[in-house]
């Protein structure tokens, strides 16, 4: 009975009449270049061997860079219902492949503070020397403004989403491994933390040998802009992929900096 009530409530929210929504400061078209560090903590043996070949231990590290974009396909910032398309790439370089003691001028060995002045330098180096590539393309249907209210709050929208993704490595199989899921979550739409989100999903992961098609997923991302133009900021992202059983699980964390190109308005 409780599940039936939950389904009915969700349907009412999704198909309720369209109304004007609250604050939405996001650009119609947003493109970001980001650089950072990927940490596979408590990663499944399957995933660790695939993404961190040649390394050992329970915690693996990858230097990462990539590009993501999002585009408001239907709706306006004042609409409660909006349809977005988005995409993302993650290029990784195994940390074991970089010897900073031998080459301190390597862009991968400079502190993050230097990247605030030239974020593209480190990013382009990783893109050119990446040994792994992850990518995803998805849609996000935002259907309800969350009742956060109150002074100093951050406006947020509930959404349903779906994505198709893949992972490929230079020394791995010829075929890319599929990583897909559908989910629901909420995203902040205003302030210095806009585009931060929390999402729960269910899908597949071909990197895992057991229970590939029955994966429960959690993705949480915190984004914080550093300047008034909202073009430079930092991010932290955690991705959890489990089977809720005895099979392999994976927890990946990403931290780094990003540079936003905006939509040119």
Secondary structure, DSSP 8 states (H G I E B T S, - for coil): -HHHHHHHHHHHHHHS---B-S-----SEEEEEEEEEEEEET--HHHHHHHSTT--SSEEEEEEEEEEEEEEEE--TTBS-EEEEEEEEEEEEEGGG--TTT-TTSGGGS-HHHHTT-HHHHHHHHHHH-SEEEEEEEEEEEEEE----STT---EEEEEEEEEEEEEETTS-SS-EEEEEEEEEEEE-SSTTTT-EEEEEEEEETT-SSSTT-EEEEEEEEEEE-STTS-EEEEEEEEEEE-SSSS--EEEEEEEEEEE-----
